[in-house]
Amino acid sequence: MIRRAYHHTKIVFTLGPATAKPDLLKKLVAAGTDVCRLNMAHGSHEWTRDAIRMVRQICLEENRQIAIMMDVKGPEIRTGALGTPLLLAPGDSLELWSSPIPEGMPPGIQRVTVNYRGLPEDLKTGDTVLVDSGLIRLEVTATSALSVTTKVLIGGELGSRRHINLPGVHVRLPSLTEKDLDDIRVGIEEGVDLFALSFVRDAAAIEELRALLKQAGSPAWIVAKLEDQAGLRNLDEIVKATDCLMVARGDLGIEIPFEQLPAVQNKVVKACLAHGKPVIIATHLLESMVENPFPTRAEITDIANAVREKADAIMLSGETTTGKYPLECVDVMKRIIEATEPLNGREMNLTMPLVSPKGKLVRSSIVLAQEMGDAAIVLFTRSGHTAAVAAALRPSGIPVYAFTDRLSTFRQMLILWGIEPFLIEFNGLDFEETMARAFHCLIRGNWQIPGDRLAVVTNTVASGRIIDVLQIRTIA
C-alpha cells in the first residue's frame, strides 16, 4: 500500500465561461483544487446560484469537497460609457465629470464622466490618476465642484467603463455598495464558505461585513483583499480583524511602484504568519497560459517564490475563467508546489505568539512528529481554530489531518496551509469511537497505512474535568 501524495500549499481557481461546464469542473475537482472562486464583478445572480449548485453537485458525485469563495466587487471608480473611444496623446487635456457633462461645452478638450460624485473633492492639483490598469496616466491640473481637469502624461485609447486607480489618495467610497449587499445575500442563501471583500482600507470594512454575516447567521470566513495604499498603511489592523487575507497584485501593483511589489508581498505574508492568519497570493501567476499551453520561466519562479514564502494558497483568475488551458494550469501549479515544498526545510514559524495551552500543545505535537520521523498529526476541532494554529506554525513535511463534525468548518479548513480536513460524526460519550472513525478514514483514503505513528491532539475526561492531551498512537 502506498500513501497518497500530500502537499501543503492550496490551489484556488476562479470559475468562468471556460470552466463552468460539468465535465471540465469534474476534472478540476478531481485534479486537487481546494477552493472555487466566484468573481461577482461578472455574472448575474441566476448564474451565481446555478454555479454554486453545480459545484456542490459535482463535489457529491466526485466524493471530494472544495470550498466556495464569493469575491464581491467592492467600491470601484470607473469612467462612463462612450459612444466612440477617446484617443489621448501626451499633453492633451481630459476632463473627468462627476455629473452629466453639460451641453454646449467649448471644444478642444475631451471629456468623460466618472461614477463617483466625490472625485473632485478627493483630488488635488498634482495628484496622479491611472486609468485602464495604469495604461493611461493623468496628472490633475485643476478641480471644480463637478469636474477634474487633467493633463495626459501617458496616452492611449480610452474606452467605456475603464477602471480608475488613485495612488495615495484617500477616497470616501463606502466599503460595501448596494450591489455588494445584494450579492452577499445570495451568497448567504447558497451557503458560501468565504467572502472576499475588495479594496479593504481598514478594519471597519471587515467589521461591517462581519456584523452583516452574524445577523444573517452565516459562519462564512472573511477574506480581506489588499489592493491599495490605504490597506497597506493599515495592514496590522486589517490582519488582526480578518479571517484570511489576499494579496491582490492586480490593483496593488498599480497603486504602488511596481518594483516594491515583491517586498510588499513578502511583508504581507510575514504579517499574516505573525498573526496566525491564512494568506492567498493572487493575480498573474500563470497569465501567459491564458493563451499558451506552457508557463514562462518567470511565472514558474513567481509561483515557487510564493511557495517558499509559505503562503497558504495561490490563485488562478483569468487562467481558468477565459483561458484556453485551465486544467493544464492546475497541473503546472501542482508540479511546481511538489518540486518546491521540499526545499522549505523543517523550521517552524516562531513569530506567532502562542497564548493558549492548546496552542502550545499543538506546537509540541509538531516537534514530536518531526522527532519520530515519518509521522503525522491528528487534530479534532469544531471551530477550526486548532487547525488554524497548526497551519500557522507551518510544520513543513508533516501531514496534518483535522477532523470536524461541522460542514462549514470542514470547508473553511480547505484554505489552510498543510491541513487535510475530514468530516466525520463525533461521539461525545466515547472518544475512542471517534478516534477509530478518524483512523478508518485515513486508511480508507490511503493517507496513512497500518503501522504509522500519529501525534494526536485531543481532550479527555479526568476526575470529571475535560483536559487537553497529546497522545502517540500507532495505526493498527
N, C-alpha and C positions, 0 to 999 in steps of 0.2 A: 504494500500500500504506500502511495506517495502523497505527501502533504500538498494541499492546494497552494498555489503561488500567492504570496502576500506582499502588498506594498503599502506604504504609509500615506503618500500624497494622493488626495482625492481629485476626481475629474468632474467638472461641471460643464454641461453643454447647453446651448440655447436652442429651443425649438423654433422652427420656422418652416417656410414653404419646402425647403429641401429635405426636411426630416419629419414633418408632420404626416407621415404615411405609416400605417401599421407595420408593414413588412420591414421597413428600414428602422423604425423605432424599436422593434423587437431585437434587431441586431445591435443597436446601441445599448440597450439594457443588458443584453447578454454579453456584450464586449467588456462590461465592467465600469460603466459610468456610474456616478454616485448621486448626482443632482441634475434635475432638468430645470432650466431657467426659462421663464416666460417674460419676454420684453413687452411691457404694456405701452411703450411708445408706438407699437404697431399692433393691430389686431383688435377686433370687436369683442364685446362681452360674450357673444354667442360662440365665436371661435375659441375664446379662452376656456369657457366651460367645456366645450367639446374636447379641447386639447387635454385638459386635466383629466377628464373621464377616460380618454383614450390611453393616457399614460398609466392610470391606475389599473385599467383592464388588462393591459399588456403585462404589467408587473404581476398580476394574478396568474396570467397564462404562463409566464416565464418562471414563476415562483422565485422572483428576485425583486425586492423593493428598491426604489430610488426615491429621493426626496424631491419635492417641487418647490421652487423659489419663484415668487412673483416679484418682478422688478418694476416698481412703479415709476412713472416718468419724472415726477418732481417738477419744481418750478423751472421753466425754460424761457429764455428770451429768444425770440425768432423774428426775422423780417417778415413782412406781409406778402400777400400774393402780388405777382407782377404779370402783366399781360405778355410782355417780352422781357428777356433778361437785360440787365443793365451792363454795359461794357465800361469798366472802370480802369482808368490809366493813372499811373503815379502823378500826383499834383492836382488831380481833379477834386472837386468838392462834392460831397454827398451829404444830404440832409436826412436824418432819421427822425420821423414824426411819430409821436406817441398818441396822436389823434388822426382822424382822416385828413388827408392833405387838402388844404383849402383850394378852391378853384381860382383860376386867374393868377397863379404864382408866376413870377418872372422867369423867363427861360435862362438856360446857361448852367443851371445847377440841377443835378439828378437827385431824385427824392424817392424814399421808400418808407413805408410805415413799419412800426415795431409793435409787438403785442404787450408791451409793458409801459403803463402810463407814468410810472415813476422814473423813467430813464433820464429825462432832463434834470431832475433833482439830484440823482445819484452821481452823475458825471460832472467833471470839471475840466477846464482847459488843460490840455497836456495829457489827459488820460488816453490809454490805448483801447481800441475796440477791435476785436478779432471776429471775423465772420467766416462761416463755412469751414469749420475745423482749422481756423487760423490761416487759410489760404489767402484771404484778403485782410490786410492790416490798415486800420484807420487811426488817425490822431484827432482828438477833439480840439477844435479851434474856437468854438463858441457854443453857448447854450441859451435857450429861451424857455418860456413857460411850457411850450408844447413840442419843441424840437431841439435837436442837437446837430450842429454843423461840424463836419469832419473833413480832414484832408486825407486823400488816398496816399498811403505810403507804399503799399504793395497792391497792385490791381489784379483784375481778373473779371470773369463773368459772374455776375450776381443773379442767381435765380430766385424763385419763390421760396419762402419759408425756410430760410437758411439760419442755422443756429448761431447765436452771438455769445462770445465769451468776453468778460470784462476783468482782466487780470488785476488783482489787488483792489478792486472796487467793492465796497460793501453795498449790497443791494437789499432792498426791503421786501423781497418777494416772500409769500407765505411758504412754509415748509411743505404743506400738503395743499394741492389745488383741488378744485371740485372734481376734476377727472380722477385724480388720485384717490379721493374718498370713494367715488363710485367703483373704481377698480378694486380697492381694498375690500369693499363689501362683497363683491363677487368672490374674491379670494377666500374670505372668511367662510362664506356659504359653502364653498367647494373644499374646504379643509386644507388650504395651502399650508406648508410646513414652515416656510421662511418668507419674510417680506423684505426685499431690498429697497432701501429708501435713498433716492438720488439727491445729489447736491447737499449733503448734510453739512451744515455750517457750525452747529453747536449741539450741546446735549439736549437743549429744549426741543429740538425737532424730533429726537428719539423718544423723549418722554411723551410728546403729543401723540405719536403713533402708538406707544405702549399703552397709554390710557384708553385709546380707541379699541385696541385689541382686547384689553382686560374687560372693558364694558361689554364687548360682544362675546366674551367667554372663549376667545381664541388663545391656544397655548403657543402660537407661532413665535419663532425667534425673529429678531430684527437684525438685518444686515445693513450697517451704515456704509454708504458709498462715499469714499473720499475723492472729491473731484475738483476742488478749488482751493485757493489760498486761505480762505476763511476756515475751512475744515482743517487745514494743516496747522493754523495758528491755535486751534482749539483741539488738537489731536488728543491730548491726555484726557480731557473731559469726555470726548466722544468715545474713546476706547473704554473708559470706565462705564459709560451709560449703555453701550450697545451689547448685543449678544455675540456679534460677529462683525468683521469689517472687510470691506472690499477696496482694494487699490484699483480704482477705475482709471486706467492710464490714458484713456482717450482724451477726455476733457482735462484731466490733471496735467497731461503732457502739453496742453495748450496754455493752461493757466500759469505754469511755471517755466523758467528757462529749461529747454529740453535736456541740457547737459546735467541738470540737477536731478532728473527723474530716477536714475539708478540709486543715488544716495537717499532720496526720499522714500523709495520703495523699501530699501534696507532699514531705514529709520522706523517706518510704519510696522514692518514685520517684527522688529525688536520690541516696539511698544506693545504690540499685541501679545508677544511672548511674555513680557514682564507682567502683564495683567491677566494672563491666562485666557485670552480671547482668541478664537479662531480667525484666520485671515485668508482671503482669497486674492490671488493675483489675476487680473483680467485685462483684456484688450490686446489684440495684435500678436498673440503668442504664435499663431500659425497663419498670419494674414495672407501669405503668398499661396497657401493651399486652398484659398477660395477658388483659384483658377488652376493651380498646378498640383500634380499628384505627390510631389515631394517637398519637404521643407527646405528653407535656406539654411546655410550653416549658422548664420546669426540667430535664427529662430531656435535652432537646436540648443545653442549656447544660452539663449534667454530662458528657455524652459529649465534647462539644467541649473541655471543660476537660482531660479525660484525654488527648485527642489533643494539646492544646497543651503538656501536661506531658511529652509524648513517651513515654508508657507503650508497652510493646511490644504489648500486646494488651488488648482489652476483652471482657468475658464476659457471655453471656446464661445465666440459670439457669432460674427458673420460666417466663420468657417462652417458652422452647422445650421445656419438659418438659410443662407442663399448659396453656400459654397457647393462646388461640384464633388468634393471628396470628404464628406462628413465622417464616414466610418474610418477612412484612412487617417484622418486627423486624430481620432481617439487612439488608434493603434500606434501612431507616432508618439503621442504623449506617453502611453504606457511603456513603450520601449525606452524612451529617454528616462522616465522615472525609475524603471527597473535597473538601468545601467548606472544611474547617478546616486541613488539612495545608499548603496553600499559604501560610497566614499565619505559619508557623513560621520563615520566614527560612532562611538557609544557615549559621548559626553551628554549628560542631561542638561536641560535648561535650568540653571540655578538662579536666574534673575527674577523668578516669580516667588514672592514670599508665601509660605505655607502657614496659615494661621490656625487651621483646624487640625485636631489629632487625626481625623480621617485622611486629610491630605498628606500628612506625614507618613501615614500607614501606606498610602499608595506609592509614595516615593520609596519606602522600604521594600515594597513588593518588586519594584523595578530593579533595585540593587540585588535583591535575592535572585530574581530571574536571570539577571546578567551573570551572576557568580555561579549559578547552577549550570549555565550553558545549555543552549538548545531548549530553553524553557519558554513558557508563555504565561500571560497574566489573565486571570478571570475576575471580572467585576460584576456586581449586581447593583442596579440603580433604578430608581423610579423617575427622578427628575433629570438625570443625565449629568448632574454636577460632578459626581465621582469620575465619570468617563472624561469630562472636560478637563479635570485636573490631570488625569493620566496623560491625555493628549498634549496638554500644555507643557508637561515635563519632557516631552519628546524622547521617549525611550527607543532610540534607533535600534533596529534589528530585533526588537521584541514584539511579537504579536500580542495585541491587547483585545480580548473578547469581552464585550459589555452586554450583559443580559438585562432585559427590562420587560415588564408586563404592560407597558403603555405604548400604543402605536405611535403617538405623536413624538414621544421621546426617542423611540427606535429610529424614526425617520430623521429627526434632527441630528442624531449622533452620526449620521452618514457624512456630515461635513467635517467631522473632527479628524485631525491628523492621526493616523495609525490605529483608529478604533474600528473594529469589525463588530457591528451591533447585531443582536439576535432578539427576537420577540418570542417569549415563552410565557406560560402561566406560572405564577409564583404560588407555592403552597405556604401560606402564612403560619401554619401549625407545624410543618415538618420541612425544615430547610434542607435536610439530606435528600428529600424527594426533589426539591427544586434544583439542587446541585446535580443530581443524577440526570435530570432532564437536560441541563446545560451540557453535561459531558456527552450525552447521547447526540445532541445537535452537532457538537464538534467532530465526533467520529463519523456521523452520517454524512456530513458535508466534506469529509476529508481535510478538515482544518488541522486536526491532531490525530495521532494514531496511538493504539494501546501501548503503554509503557512510557508515554510522555509525561513529564512532570510539569505541574502548574502551580503558580503562586496565586492563591485565591484570597481576595479581599471580600469579607462579608461580615455579618454580625451574628451573634448567638445570644442565647439567654443563659445568664449565670446568676444564681441567687435572686431570681426574679427581676434582674436588670438586663437590658439589652446592651451588649458591649461589642465594639468593633474588633475583629480578629484578622490575623494573617495566617493562612494555613499553606502547607505544602501538600499537594495531592498528586497521586500518580493515577493516570487513566488505566483502569483495569482492562 
